[in-house]
Amino acid sequence: MVMAKKKMKGTNEGFQPQLYFAVRIRGAPGMNRKIQDTLKMLRMHKVNHGVLIWAEKSYLGMLNKCKDYISYGEIDEKSLLRLLRARGKVEGNKPLTEEHIKNLTKYKSMNDLARALIQGEIQYKEKDIYKIKPVFRLHPPRKGHRGTIKKHYGEGGILGNVGIYINEVIHKMI
């Protein structure tokens, strides 16, 4: 008699951390209060604000709840590096520079910081990189969004999980 193995809950065998980038696309008029509170918890208070989010069960549930107002997907290292250079800010609303990274973190350059963020070694927590702002204030996209802002990605719009297309969205909004 062969018994099937049960997978234990809470184990992280072979877990590869994924870093998502979410950007708010639509505004607040007529929005459900619960969705508005969820967007506040994700730190997306205004349209065109973007945040980095790790693929944890609770965050993915929050993203799924707000899918009618945001666009999110898996960010690559090149786009993250470009985002940090162009739109990264530190306390006092000053641009993020190599000097700030050397002084505020244990990393020596933006390349090292971006690689560590992608691999999940460091997150936006108080003890890690608390002086670097977690919200990226982006421009409206050059030449507009792909399709409409009222439909999901599969229907020809921009909302919801857009996968790796988020890198093109970031490129248009920097």
N, C-alpha and C positions, 0 to 999 in steps of 0.2 A: 504494500500500500504506500503510495507516494503522497506526501503532504505538500501542499503549496506553501511557499514562504510568504509570510505577511510582511509588507513594508511598514516599518515603524514610522509613526508620525514624529516629525521634528528632526529627522535625520537630514543631513546636508551632504550626502555622498555624491561626489561629482558635481556639486553645485557651481555653476559658472555665473558670477554676478552680471546682471545686465543693467546698463544705465540708460534710462529713458529721458527724453526731453519732451516737455509738454508746454504748449503755448496756447494762451487763451485767444480765441478767434471772435467770439460773439459777446455782445454786451448783456446788461442785466434787465432791461425792461421785460416784464412778464415772466421772469424766472422764478421757479419754485424756490422757496426759502431754504429747503434742505440742500439743494444743489448749490445755492449761493454760499451757504455755510461750508460746504465741502470745498468749494473753490477758495474760500478764505483760508481753510486749513492747508491747502496746497500752496498758499501764498500767491495766488493769481488774482489780485484785486482788480486789475484793469485789463482792458483789451491790449493785446500785443505784449503782455508780460509772459516770460518763459521761465521755467524752473527745471532743475535736474532732479530726477526721481529714480530711486533704485527699485528693482523689480521684486518687491516684497508683496506678500499677499494682501496686506492692508492697503498699500498704495495702489496696487492694481485694481482693487475694488473701488477706490475713490476715483481713479481715472475712468473706470467703466461707468460709474454713476454720472460723471460730468461729460460724457462723450458727445453730447449734443451741443456743447459750447466750446470744447477744446479740440486740439489736434495733438497727437502724441505718437512717438515711435522711438526706435532704438537709434541712438546717436553714435556716430563713429568718431574715432580719435581726431581725425583731421578737422571735422566740423567743430568738435569741442575745443580744440586748440584755437581755432579762428574765433570762436565765440568768446573765449576767455580774453583773447587779445583785444578784440574790438569792443566788447560790451561788459567785460568784467569790471566790477567796482569794489572798492574797499570802504571802510567807515569814513565818513566825511564826504562821500560821493566823489572820491578821486579815482581816476582810472587805475586799473590793476597793472602793475609793472613787474619786471623781473626782480627789482629791488624789494618790492613788497613780498614777493613769494619767498625770497631768501630770508627775510626778517620774520615773517609770520608763520612759515611752515618749515618742515624739515627738508623740503625739496629745493633743488638748486636752480631750476628753470621751469618755465611754463610747460615744456614738453614732458618733463618728469611728473609734474602735477597732473596734466591731462592723462598720462598713461596710468597713474595711480588711481585716478577717478574712474577710468574705464574698467580697470581690473578689480575695483571694489576695495582697495587697500585703505582708502580714505573717503569719508563722507562729510557732508555739511552738518557737523555736530559742533557743539560748543568747544569740546576739547581738541578737535581736529583743526578746522580752519574757520574759527568763529569771527574773525575780522573781515573776511571776504564775504560780500553780500551774496545771498543765494538766489536772488531774483535778477533776471536779465531783462532790461527794458529795451525792447526791440522797435525798429521802425515798421511802419506798414510795408507790406511786400512790394518790391518793384514789379511793375507790370501786373499787379493783382494776384489773387489766389487762383489756383487751378480750379476751374469750375465755379461753383457757388459756395457760399458759406452757410447754406441752409440744408445741404445734403451731406451724407456720409461719403467717405472715400470710395467705397465700392459702388456708389450710385453716381459718381462723377463729381463729387464735392471735395471738401477738404477736412471735414469733421471726423472725429473718432481716431481709431488706430490706423495710422498711415504707413506703418512699417519704416523702411529705410528712406521713404520719400521725405521724412522729416528733415533730413540733411539738406535737401533742396529748398525746403521751406526756410530753414535757418539761413541758407545762403542768400535767399531773396530778401530776408528781413534784417540782415546786418547792414 
